[in-house]
């Protein structure tokens, strides 16, 4: 009797579990459909469009910038070098051998015209000063002797030959005084060159500007035939741009033409210069002609001896679209960019490239000014698109 009761309880439990499972299955089948949450990035109807949610993590790796227009270049970027403006640069050297006593300025100091730069102990210059002083004294003596001889000759007390001898002595004294004065002026280089204080010379700045180089130290022995100048004073707000122009581009260059240049120190920034002169002969080894451009540098950011990439600008040509190479995606022989058509919506668009250099490409068709494109992270977006 007890075994029958336990069997009935087990059967009842099994039937209850079966009924609950059937009820749960029917409820699951009748539940309302809820859409699954959309992923951060998903494909739209077009296979070339990506849509991102505002908080999609992919957006943190993208840089989206508007398309810029630049003047149409007449040549590919050419290697160039920034140099001193020699019309506004002075190289100060000693006219005589000597020893540096004191240096009064340092590199980077701004100086006025005639300001002392250094003191030099130069016995040779002291000798030149002494010779000039003796010649002047001798000239005064010979002039007084001639005046006395002339007075005596007029009073018929002195013979004519004695007057002539006094006149010859005066002429010789004048010649010697002139010779020593010219030598002294040559050594002193004028009022703003080297002046004297006993046997000491003060090397002075011939022009106003900034001390760009200093090649001497205290106590150093210097000579006029040394390997270089003791100081270089220049105006850093004016520079030259030196270009070695290939022979095949000579017909595209003219005096006064605009030249755009870029330097590695300021990536993405363009500076402007003007052609001032074109060489009259080609280098027979490189087949290039030197071109000198005037480069304004009012803020002083550009420095002499910087390397640059310069492009001749076509006269009267309309501006063109320029994009960085990091914005391009290459597929076979085709170039593509990602254009932001709406916030979070990126379209892969084919473009035509007219020319391309190390950093930028000129787009002939496919983009217009003002459109926003992905300039950094284009490869990431392309992998997102092709990965589905």
VEXTOR-253507 format. One record per residue: residue in three letters; x, y, z of N, C-alpha, C in turn. Coordinates in steps of 0.05 Angstrom, whole numbers, padded with zeros to 5 digits, always signed. Example, Ala and Ser with C-alpha at 12.3 -4.5 7.8 and 13.67 -1.06 7.14 Angstrom:
2
Ala+00264-00114+00156+00246-00090+00156+00264-00066+00156;Ser+00257-00045+00142+00273-00021+00143+00258+00001+00157;
***
This chain:
388
Unk+00017-00024+00000+00000+00000+00000+00017+00025+00000;Unk+00038+00025+00017+00056+00049+00018+00071+00052-00007;Unk+00080+00030-00021+00094+00032-00047+00077+00044-00068;Unk+00051+00038-00069+00033+00049-00089+00030+00080-00086;Unk+00030+00088-00059+00027+00118-00055+00052+00132-00065;Unk+00076+00121-00059+00100+00134-00068+00102+00135-00098;Unk+00092+00115-00112+00092+00115-00141+00074+00136-00152;Unk+00050+00139-00139+00031+00160-00149+00043+00188-00146;Unk+00058+00192-00124+00070+00219-00120+00091+00225-00142;Unk+00107+00205-00148+00127+00209-00169+00115+00215-00196;Unk+00094+00200-00202+00080+00205-00228+00068+00233-00229;Unk+00057+00242-00206+00045+00269-00205+00067+00290-00209;Unk+00091+00286-00197+00113+00305-00200+00122+00307-00229;Unk+00124+00284-00243+00133+00284-00271+00113+00299-00288;Unk+00087+00294-00283+00066+00307-00299+00066+00337-00295;Unk+00072+00345-00270+00073+00374-00265+00096+00388-00280;Unk+00119+00375-00280+00142+00386-00295+00137+00388-00325;Unk+00124+00367-00335+00117+00368-00364+00098+00390-00370;Unk+00078+00395-00353+00059+00416-00358+00072+00443-00357;Unk+00090+00447-00338+00104+00473-00336+00121+00478-00360;Unk+00135+00457-00370+00151+00461-00394+00134+00468-00418;Unk+00111+00455-00421+00093+00462-00444+00084+00491-00442;Unk+00077+00499-00418+00067+00527-00414+00089+00547-00421;Unk+00114+00541-00412+00136+00560-00418+00141+00561-00448;Unk+00139+00539-00462+00144+00539-00490+00123+00556-00505;Unk+00098+00553-00497+00077+00569-00510+00080+00599-00505;Unk+00089+00606-00480+00093+00635-00474+00116+00646-00490;Unk+00138+00631-00493+00161+00640-00509+00154+00645-00538;Unk+00136+00627-00548+00128+00631-00576+00110+00655-00580;Unk+00094+00662-00559+00076+00685-00561+00088+00712-00552;Unk+00114+00713-00544+00126+00737-00533+00129+00758-00555;Unk+00128+00784-00549+00132+00805-00570+00161+00806-00580;Unk+00165+00810-00605+00192+00812-00617+00205+00838-00609;Unk+00230+00837-00598+00245+00861-00591+00270+00862-00609;Unk+00276+00884-00622+00300+00885-00639+00325+00884-00623;Unk+00346+00871-00634+00372+00869-00621+00386+00896-00623;Unk+00401+00904-00603+00415+00930-00604+00435+00931-00627;Unk+00435+00955-00640+00452+00958-00664+00481+00960-00655;Unk+00500+00949-00671+00528+00952-00665+00537+00981-00668;Unk+00560+00989-00657+00569+01017-00660+00572+01025-00689;Unk+00581+01008-00706+00585+01014-00734+00571+00993-00750;Unk+00554+01001-00770+00540+00981-00786+00539+00991-00815;Unk+00536+00973-00833+00534+00980-00861+00507+00991-00867;Unk+00506+01011-00884+00480+01021-00894+00472+01005-00918;Unk+00452+01016-00933+00443+01001-00957+00465+01000-00978;Unk+00481+01022-00980+00503+01022-01000+00527+01008-00988;Unk+00541+00992-01005+00566+00979-00994+00589+00998-00990;Unk+00587+01024-00997+00609+01043-00994+00603+01063-00972;Unk+00584+01058-00954+00576+01077-00933+00578+01063-00906;Unk+00589+01077-00887+00590+01068-00860+00576+01088-00842;Unk+00560+01078-00823+00546+01095-00804+00556+01089-00776;Unk+00562+01109-00761+00572+01106-00734+00554+01119-00714;Unk+00551+01107-00692+00537+01119-00670+00554+01142-00658;Unk+00541+01162-00646+00557+01184-00635+00579+01176-00616;Unk+00575+01154-00601+00595+01145-00582+00611+01121-00592;Unk+00612+01117-00618+00627+01094-00629+00656+01097-00623;Unk+00670+01076-00613+00698+01078-00606+00716+01084-00631;Unk+00707+01076-00655+00723+01081-00678+00728+01111-00684;Unk+00709+01128-00675+00712+01156-00681+00735+01169-00666;Unk+00743+01156-00644+00766+01167-00629+00792+01165-00645;Unk+00793+01147-00664+00818+01142-00680+00818+01157-00706;Unk+00798+01174-00711+00796+01187-00737+00801+01217-00733;Unk+00812+01229-00755+00815+01258-00757+00801+01266-00782;Unk+00781+01283-00779+00764+01292-00802+00768+01321-00805;Unk+00777+01329-00829+00783+01357-00834+00771+01366-00861;Unk+00765+01392-00864+00755+01401-00890+00776+01401-00912;Unk+00767+01398-00936+00785+01399-00960+00796+01427-00964;Unk+00822+01429-00969+00834+01455-00972+00841+01459-01002;Unk+00840+01485-01010+00847+01492-01037+00874+01507-01036;Unk+00892+01500-01055+00918+01513-01057+00922+01523-01085;Unk+00942+01541-01089+00948+01550-01116+00960+01527-01132;Unk+00953+01527-01157+00962+01505-01175+00992+01506-01179;Unk+01006+01484-01172+01035+01484-01176+01043+01481-01205;Unk+01064+01494-01214+01074+01490-01241+01096+01470-01242;Unk+01104+01459-01219+01126+01439-01218+01122+01421-01194;Unk+01133+01398-01195+01133+01381-01170+01151+01394-01149;Unk+01148+01386-01124+01165+01397-01103+01195+01393-01109;Unk+01210+01414-01106+01239+01414-01112+01255+01417-01086;Unk+01277+01403-01083+01294+01407-01059+01306+01436-01059;Unk+01304+01448-01036+01314+01476-01034+01327+01479-01006;Unk+01341+01502-01003+01355+01507-00978+01352+01536-00971;Unk+01346+01542-00946+01343+01569-00936+01371+01579-00927;Unk+01378+01603-00937+01404+01614-00931+01401+01643-00922;Unk+01424+01655-00914+01424+01683-00906+01417+01701-00930;Unk+01404+01723-00924+01400+01744-00944+01427+01760-00944;Unk+01443+01755-00965+01469+01768-00966+01468+01798-00969;Unk+01446+01809-00977+01443+01838-00978+01439+01850-00951;Unk+01433+01833-00931+01428+01843-00904+01446+01827-00884;Unk+01468+01818-00893+01486+01802-00876+01514+01813-00878;Unk+01528+01815-00855+01556+01825-00855+01573+01804-00840;Unk+01596+01798-00851+01615+01780-00839+01639+01797-00829;Unk+01643+01797-00803+01663+01814-00790+01688+01798-00787;Unk+01710+01808-00798+01737+01795-00796+01757+01816-00786;Unk+01778+01806-00774+01799+01824-00765+01817+01832-00789;Unk+01825+01857-00791+01843+01865-00813+01872+01859-00808;Unk+01880+01854-00783+01907+01848-00775+01907+01825-00755;Unk+01931+01813-00752+01933+01791-00733+01933+01802-00705;Unk+01922+01787-00686+01921+01795-00659+01910+01774-00641;Unk+01906+01781-00616+01896+01762-00595+01871+01774-00583;Unk+01850+01756-00581+01825+01765-00570+01827+01771-00540;Unk+01820+01795-00532+01820+01803-00504+01794+01798-00490;Unk+01772+01806-00503+01745+01804-00491+01725+01802-00514;Unk+01704+01786-00508+01681+01783-00526+01657+01797-00513;Unk+01644+01815-00527+01624+01832-00515+01595+01823-00522;Unk+01592+01805-00541+01565+01796-00549+01565+01766-00552;Unk+01541+01755-00552+01537+01726-00555+01519+01721-00579;Unk+01518+01696-00588+01500+01689-00610+01471+01693-00602;Unk+01456+01707-00619+01428+01713-00613+01424+01741-00603;Unk+01445+01755-00596+01443+01783-00586+01436+01801-00610;Unk+01419+01820-00605+01413+01841-00625+01432+01864-00621;Unk+01445+01873-00642+01465+01894-00641+01457+01917-00660;Unk+01468+01941-00653+01464+01964-00670+01488+01968-00688;Unk+01485+01984-00709+01507+01989-00727+01529+02005-00711;Unk+01554+01995-00713+01576+02007-00699+01580+01997-00671;Unk+01564+01979-00661+01567+01969-00634+01591+01951-00632;Unk+01608+01954-00611+01631+01936-00608+01623+01907-00604;Unk+01637+01889-00617+01631+01860-00614+01653+01846-00597;Unk+01678+01855-00600+01701+01843-00586+01724+01862-00586;Unk+01742+01858-00567+01767+01873-00566+01790+01854-00573;Unk+01809+01865-00589+01832+01849-00599+01857+01865-00594;Unk+01877+01851-00583+01904+01863-00579+01920+01859-00605;Unk+01926+01881-00620+01938+01879-00646+01961+01900-00648;Unk+01986+01891-00643+02009+01910-00645+02012+01921-00673;Unk+02006+01906-00693+02009+01916-00721+01991+01940-00725;Unk+01968+01940-00714+01951+01963-00717+01962+01987-00702;Unk+01975+01982-00679+01987+02004-00664+02010+02016-00681;Unk+02025+02000-00696+02046+02011-00713+02034+02028-00735;Unk+02012+02020-00746+01999+02036-00767+01990+02063-00756;Unk+01979+02063-00732+01971+02088-00719+01995+02106-00715;Unk+02017+02094-00705+02041+02111-00700+02052+02122-00726;Unk+02052+02106-00747+02063+02116-00773+02046+02139-00783;Unk+02020+02137-00780+02003+02159-00789+02008+02184-00773;Unk+02012+02181-00746+02017+02204-00730+02044+02217-00737;Unk+02065+02201-00742+02090+02212-00749+02089+02226-00777;Unk+02074+02215-00795+02071+02227-00822+02057+02254-00820;Unk+02037+02256-00802+02023+02282-00799+02042+02303-00786;Unk+02058+02294-00767+02077+02313-00754+02098+02322-00774;Unk+02108+02304-00790+02128+02311-00811+02116+02330-00831;Unk+02091+02325-00838+02077+02343-00858+02075+02371-00846;Unk+02068+02374-00821+02066+02400-00809+02093+02415-00810;Unk+02114+02400-00804+02141+02412-00804+02149+02420-00831;Unk+02144+02404-00851+02152+02410-00879+02135+02433-00890;Unk+02110+02435-00881+02094+02457-00890+02104+02483-00878;Unk+02111+02483-00853+02122+02507-00840+02148+02515-00853;Unk+02165+02496-00860+02191+02502-00873+02186+02514-00900;Unk+02167+02504-00914+02161+02515-00941+02151+02544-00938;Unk+02134+02549-00919+02123+02576-00915+02146+02595-00909;Unk+02165+02587-00892+02188+02605-00886+02205+02609-00911;Unk+02210+02588-00925+02226+02591-00950+02213+02609-00970;Unk+02187+02607-00972+02173+02624-00991+02174+02653-00982;Unk+02172+02658-00956+02174+02685-00946+02202+02697-00952;Unk+02222+02681-00947+02250+02690-00952+02254+02694-00982;Unk+02243+02677-00998+02246+02680-01027+02233+02705-01037;Unk+02210+02711-01026+02196+02736-01034+02212+02760-01026;Unk+02227+02758-01004+02244+02781-00995+02271+02780-01008;Unk+02275+02763-01028+02300+02761-01043+02324+02754-01025;Unk+02317+02738-01004+02338+02730-00986+02347+02701-00991;Unk+02328+02686-01003+02333+02657-01007+02334+02651-01037;Unk+02351+02633-01044+02354+02625-01072+02330+02608-01081;Unk+02326+02609-01107+02303+02594-01118+02306+02564-01114;Unk+02331+02554-01115+02335+02525-01112+02327+02516-01083;Unk+02331+02534-01064+02324+02527-01036+02293+02526-01033;Unk+02279+02544-01047+02250+02543-01046+02240+02518-01060;Unk+02252+02511-01082+02244+02487-01096+02249+02462-01079;Unk+02271+02462-01064+02277+02439-01046+02256+02437-01024;Unk+02248+02460-01013+02227+02460-00992+02200+02451-01003;Unk+02194+02459-01028+02169+02450-01040+02169+02420-01045;Unk+02193+02408-01053+02195+02379-01057+02192+02364-01031;Unk+02204+02375-01010+02201+02362-00984+02172+02362-00975;Unk+02158+02384-00980+02130+02386-00972+02113+02366-00988;Unk+02118+02363-01014+02103+02344-01030+02108+02315-01020;Unk+02133+02309-01013+02139+02282-01003+02124+02277-00976;Unk+02124+02297-00959+02110+02294-00933+02080+02291-00937;Unk+02069+02305-00957+02040+02302-00962+02034+02274-00973;Unk+02052+02263-00990+02047+02237-01001+02049+02215-00979;Unk+02069+02219-00961+02071+02199-00939+02048+02201-00920;Unk+02038+02225-00914+02015+02228-00896+01990+02215-00909;Unk+01988+02218-00935+01965+02206-00949+01967+02176-00949;Unk+01992+02166-00953+01995+02137-00953+01988+02124-00926;Unk+01998+02136-00905+01993+02125-00878+01963+02128-00870;Unk+01951+02150-00879+01922+02154-00873+01905+02133-00887;Unk+01912+02127-00913+01897+02107-00928+01901+02079-00916;Unk+01926+02074-00907+01930+02048-00895+01914+02045-00869;Unk+01914+02066-00853+01899+02066-00828+01869+02063-00834;Unk+01859+02077-00854+01830+02075-00861+01823+02047-00871;Unk+01842+02035-00886+01837+02008-00895+01836+01988-00872;Unk+01853+01992-00852+01852+01974-00829+01828+01978-00812;Unk+01820+02004-00809+01798+02010-00792+01771+02006-00805;Unk+01770+02002-00831+01745+01997-00846+01724+02018-00841;Unk+01732+02043-00839+01713+02064-00836+01705+02069-00807;Unk+01686+02087-00804+01678+02094-00777+01664+02072-00762;Unk+01651+02053-00776+01636+02032-00763+01651+02005-00765;Unk+01676+02005-00771+01691+01980-00773+01708+01976-00748;Unk+01734+01976-00751+01752+01971-00729+01764+01998-00720;Unk+01761+02005-00695+01772+02030-00685+01793+02024-00665;Unk+01808+02044-00656+01831+02038-00640+01828+02049-00612;Unk+01842+02037-00593+01846+02047-00566+01874+02038-00558;Unk+01894+02054-00565+01921+02046-00563+01927+02025-00584;Unk+01935+02001-00575+01940+01979-00594+01916+01960-00594;Unk+01894+01967-00582+01871+01950-00582+01852+01957-00604;Unk+01840+01937-00617+01820+01941-00637+01793+01932-00626;Unk+01772+01946-00634+01745+01936-00627+01732+01928-00653;Unk+01726+01903-00655+01711+01893-00678+01682+01902-00675;Unk+01672+01917-00694+01646+01929-00692+01627+01919-00713;Unk+01601+01919-00707+01581+01910-00725+01577+01930-00747;Unk+01581+01923-00773+01577+01942-00794+01548+01950-00798;Unk+01529+01932-00791+01501+01937-00795+01486+01929-00770;Unk+01461+01938-00768+01444+01930-00746+01432+01902-00752;Unk+01430+01885-00732+01418+01859-00736+01422+01841-00712;Unk+01424+01815-00717+01427+01795-00697+01453+01780-00701;Unk+01468+01775-00680+01493+01759-00682+01485+01730-00688;Unk+01490+01721-00712+01482+01694-00720+01505+01673-00715;Unk+01530+01682-00717+01552+01664-00713+01575+01678-00698;Unk+01589+01663-00682+01613+01673-00668+01634+01651-00669;Unk+01657+01657-00681+01678+01637-00686+01703+01642-00670;Unk+01702+01658-00649+01726+01664-00633+01720+01659-00604;Unk+01742+01655-00589+01741+01651-00560+01761+01670-00547;Unk+01757+01676-00522+01776+01694-00508+01804+01682-00508;Unk+01824+01698-00515+01852+01689-00516+01860+01677-00542;Unk+01842+01673-00561+01848+01661-00586+01864+01680-00604;Unk+01883+01668-00619+01898+01683-00639+01883+01684-00665;Unk+01878+01707-00676+01863+01709-00701+01880+01724-00722;Unk+01874+01717-00747+01889+01729-00770+01869+01737-00791;Unk+01876+01756-00808+01858+01764-00830+01854+01742-00851;Unk+01873+01723-00853+01871+01702-00873+01861+01676-00860;Unk+01845+01678-00838+01835+01655-00825+01813+01641-00842;Unk+01804+01617-00832+01785+01601-00848+01758+01614-00850;Unk+01751+01632-00832+01724+01644-00834+01722+01670-00818;Unk+01699+01683-00819+01697+01708-00804+01695+01703-00774;Unk+01701+01724-00759+01698+01722-00730+01669+01725-00721;Unk+01653+01741-00735+01625+01744-00728+01609+01745-00754;Unk+01584+01737-00753+01565+01740-00774+01541+01755-00763;Unk+01535+01778-00773+01512+01794-00765+01492+01795-00788;Unk+01467+01789-00782+01447+01788-00804+01420+01798-00794;Unk+01403+01803-00812+01375+01810-00806+01358+01785-00810;Unk+01349+01771-00789+01335+01745-00793+01307+01748-00804;Unk+01297+01772-00806+01270+01775-00817+01270+01774-00848;Unk+01293+01773-00860+01296+01770-00889+01315+01748-00895;Unk+01306+01729-00911+01323+01705-00918+01321+01701-00948;Unk+01338+01684-00958+01338+01675-00986+01331+01645-00987;Unk+01319+01637-01008+01313+01609-01014+01329+01601-01039;Unk+01347+01582-01036+01364+01574-01059+01352+01548-01070;Unk+01346+01548-01096+01335+01525-01110+01353+01518-01133;Unk+01359+01492-01136+01373+01482-01160+01352+01472-01179;Unk+01345+01488-01199+01323+01483-01217+01332+01464-01239;Unk+01317+01442-01244+01324+01424-01266+01321+01438-01293;Unk+01337+01429-01312+01337+01442-01338+01310+01441-01351;Unk+01294+01419-01348+01269+01416-01361+01247+01435-01350;Unk+01252+01446-01326+01233+01465-01314+01241+01494-01317;Unk+01262+01499-01332+01272+01526-01334+01251+01544-01348;Unk+01236+01534-01367+01216+01550-01380+01192+01557-01363;Unk+01189+01545-01340+01167+01551-01322+01174+01570-01301;Unk+01198+01580-01300+01207+01598-01279+01212+01626-01291;Unk+01205+01646-01276+01210+01674-01284+01214+01691-01259;Unk+01228+01713-01263+01233+01731-01241+01207+01743-01231;Unk+01203+01743-01205+01178+01753-01193+01157+01732-01189;Unk+01162+01708-01198+01142+01687-01195+01140+01678-01166;Unk+01116+01670-01158+01111+01660-01131+01121+01632-01128;Unk+01133+01626-01104+01143+01600-01097+01132+01593-01070;Unk+01119+01569-01068+01110+01559-01042+01129+01538-01032;Unk+01134+01539-01006+01153+01520-00994+01143+01509-00967;Unk+01152+01485-00960+01146+01473-00935+01172+01462-00923;Unk+01173+01462-00896+01196+01452-00881+01186+01431-00861;Unk+01204+01414-00854+01196+01392-00835+01190+01403-00807;Unk+01200+01426-00800+01196+01437-00773+01167+01445-00769;Unk+01152+01453-00791+01125+01462-00789+01108+01447-00809;Unk+01101+01423-00802+01086+01405-00820+01059+01416-00825;Unk+01051+01416-00851+01025+01425-00859+01023+01455-00863;Unk+01044+01470-00858+01044+01499-00861+01060+01507-00886;Unk+01049+01526-00902+01061+01534-00927+01072+01562-00924;Unk+01097+01567-00933+01109+01593-00933+01112+01602-00962;Unk+01114+01628-00966+01114+01640-00993+01140+01656-00998;Unk+01150+01654-01022+01174+01669-01031+01169+01678-01059;Unk+01188+01695-01069+01187+01705-01096+01215+01702-01109;Unk+01215+01694-01134+01240+01690-01149+01252+01718-01153;Unk+01277+01721-01144+01292+01746-01148+01311+01745-01171;Unk+01323+01722-01176+01343+01720-01198+01344+01691-01207;Unk+01351+01687-01232+01355+01661-01244+01383+01660-01256;Unk+01398+01639-01250+01425+01637-01259+01428+01639-01290;Unk+01451+01648-01299+01455+01652-01327+01467+01627-01341;Unk+01475+01608-01325+01488+01584-01336+01480+01560-01319;Unk+01479+01536-01332+01473+01511-01319+01499+01498-01309;Unk+01496+01483-01287+01518+01467-01277+01521+01444-01297;Unk+01544+01441-01309+01547+01419-01329+01545+01391-01317;Unk+01550+01388-01291+01549+01362-01279+01520+01354-01271;Unk+01505+01373-01260+01478+01367-01251+01456+01375-01270;Unk+01463+01391-01290+01443+01402-01309+01421+01418-01294;Unk+01430+01433-01275+01411+01450-01260+01421+01479-01259;Unk+01402+01497-01256+01409+01526-01256+01402+01537-01228;Unk+01419+01553-01216+01412+01563-01189+01391+01585-01191;Unk+01372+01583-01173+01350+01603-01171+01350+01614-01143;Unk+01350+01641-01141+01349+01654-01114+01322+01667-01110;Unk+01310+01661-01088+01284+01673-01081+01285+01689-01056;Unk+01270+01710-01054+01268+01727-01031+01246+01715-01013;Unk+01254+01710-00988+01236+01696-00969+01231+01714-00944;Unk+01208+01727-00941+01203+01742-00917+01201+01723-00893;Unk+01211+01732-00870+01211+01716-00846+01206+01734-00822;Unk+01182+01747-00821+01178+01768-00800+01177+01756-00772;Unk+01168+01732-00768+01167+01720-00741+01192+01705-00734;Unk+01211+01703-00752+01237+01690-00746+01236+01660-00742;Unk+01214+01647-00751+01213+01618-00746+01231+01602-00765;Unk+01234+01612-00789+01251+01598-00808+01280+01605-00802;Unk+01298+01585-00805+01326+01589-00798+01343+01583-00822;Unk+01366+01598-00825+01385+01591-00846+01394+01562-00844;Unk+01399+01551-00867+01409+01523-00870+01387+01502-00866;Unk+01362+01511-00864+01340+01492-00864+01336+01481-00892;Unk+01329+01456-00894+01321+01444-00920+01291+01448-00924;Unk+01283+01452-00949+01255+01458-00955+01247+01443-00981;Unk+01221+01441-00985+01210+01431-01010+01194+01454-01023;Unk+01204+01463-01046+01193+01486-01059+01178+01479-01085;Unk+01156+01493-01091+01141+01488-01115+01136+01514-01129;Unk+01142+01515-01155+01135+01538-01171+01105+01539-01175;Unk+01093+01563-01172+01064+01567-01174+01058+01577-01202;Unk+01039+01564-01215+01031+01572-01242+01017+01599-01241;Unk+01023+01616-01260+01012+01643-01262+00983+01641-01272;Unk+00964+01653-01257+00936+01654-01266+00921+01628-01266;Unk+00932+01606-01256+00918+01581-01255+00898+01581-01232;Unk+00875+01568-01235+00856+01567-01213+00866+01549-01190;Unk+00857+01553-01166+00866+01536-01144+00857+01507-01148;Unk+00871+01489-01135+00865+01460-01137+00862+01449-01109;Unk+00850+01425-01109+00845+01411-01083+00870+01395-01076;Unk+00879+01398-01051+00902+01383-01041+00894+01367-01016;Unk+00901+01342-01015+00895+01325-00992+00921+01312-00983;Unk+00924+01306-00957+00947+01291-00948+00947+01262-00958;Unk+00970+01250-00961+00971+01222-00970+00958+01203-00950;Unk+00957+01211-00925+00944+01194-00905+00914+01191-00908;Unk+00902+01209-00925+00874+01207-00930+00867+01188-00953;Unk+00887+01179-00967+00882+01163-00991+00883+01133-00984;Unk+00864+01119-00997+00864+01089-00995+00867+01079-01024;Unk+00887+01063-01028+00893+01053-01055+00883+01025-01058;Unk+00867+01021-01078+00856+00995-01085+00862+00989-01114;Unk+00882+00972-01119+00891+00968-01147+00903+00993-01158;Unk+00891+01003-01180+00900+01028-01192+00883+01052-01185;Unk+00864+01048-01167+00845+01069-01160+00852+01081-01133;Unk+00845+01107-01129+00848+01121-01104+00821+01128-01093;Unk+00818+01125-01066+00793+01130-01053+00798+01147-01028;Unk+00777+01163-01020+00777+01177-00995+00751+01172-00982;Unk+00750+01177-00956+00725+01175-00941+00714+01203-00935;Unk+00690+01209-00945+00678+01235-00943+00656+01234-00922;Unk+00656+01253-00904+00635+01255-00883+00611+01269-00895;Unk+00590+01254-00902+00566+01266-00914+00547+01276-00893;Unk+00548+01265-00868+00532+01274-00846+00547+01266-00821;Unk+00540+01277-00797+00554+01268-00773+00552+01238-00769;Unk+00575+01225-00768+00576+01196-00764+00572+01180-00789;Unk+00568+01193-00812+00564+01178-00837+00588+01184-00856;Unk+00602+01162-00864+00625+01164-00880+00621+01149-00906;Unk+00627+01162-00928+00623+01150-00955+00650+01146-00968;Unk+00655+01123-00978+00680+01117-00993+00676+01126-01022;Unk+00693+01145-01030+00690+01158-01057+00716+01156-01073;Unk+00713+01150-01098+00736+01148-01116+00744+01176-01125;Unk+00770+01181-01125+00781+01207-01134+00802+01203-01155;Unk+00807+01224-01171+00828+01223-01191+00851+01241-01182;Unk+00875+01229-01182+00899+01243-01173+00914+01255-01196;Unk+00920+01281-01195+00935+01294-01216+00965+01291-01212;Unk+00974+01295-01187+01002+01292-01180+01004+01285-01150;Unk+01027+01275-01143+01030+01266-01115+01060+01269-01108;Unk+01065+01279-01084+01092+01280-01074+01094+01265-01048;Unk+01114+01271-01032+01119+01255-01008+01097+01257-00988;Unk+01084+01281-00985+01065+01285-00964+01036+01290-00974;Unk+01034+01302-00998+01007+01310-01008+01002+01301-01036;Unk+00976+01301-01043+00968+01294-01070+00948+01316-01080;Unk+00950+01322-01106+00932+01341-01119+00909+01325-01131;Unk+00884+01331-01123+00861+01317-01133+00849+01331-01157;Unk+00847+01317-01179+00837+01329-01204+00806+01328-01205;Unk+00794+01307-01194+00765+01303-01194+00757+01286-01171;Unk+00732+01290-01161+00721+01274-01140+00716+01288-01114;Unk+00728+01312-01110+00725+01327-01086+00721+01356-01093;Unk+00707+01370-01075+00703+01399-01078+00711+01413-01052;Unk+00716+01438-01053+00724+01454-01030+00702+01454-01009;Unk+00709+01451-00984+00690+01451-00962+00682+01423-00953;Unk+00685+01403-00969+00677+01376-00960+00697+01366-00939;Unk+00686+01351-00920+00702+01341-00898+00710+01312-00904;Unk+00736+01306-00901+00745+01279-00907+00762+01269-00883;Unk+00765+01242-00882+00781+01230-00862+00810+01233-00870;Unk+00826+01248-00855+00854+01252-00862+00873+01234-00846;Unk+00863+01222-00824+00879+01203-00809+00861+01181-00799;Unk+00868+01156-00805+00852+01133-00798+00836+01122-00821;Unk+00842+01130-00845+00827+01120-00868+00831+01090-00872;Unk+00854+01079-00867+00858+01051-00870+00842+01035-00850;Unk+00839+01046-00825+00822+01033-00805+00793+01031-00814;Unk+00783+01053-00825+00755+01053-00834+00752+01035-00858;Unk+00772+01034-00876+00770+01017-00899+00769+00987-00891;Unk+00785+00980-00871+00783+00952-00861+00756+00946-00848;Unk+00744+00966-00835+00718+00963-00823+00697+00958-00845;Unk+00701+00973-00867+00682+00971-00889+00684+00944-00904;Unk+00709+00937-00910+00713+00912-00925+00708+00887-00908;Unk+00711+00890-00881+00706+00868-00863+00676+00862-00859;Unk+00659+00880-00868+00630+00875-00865+00620+00880-00838;
***
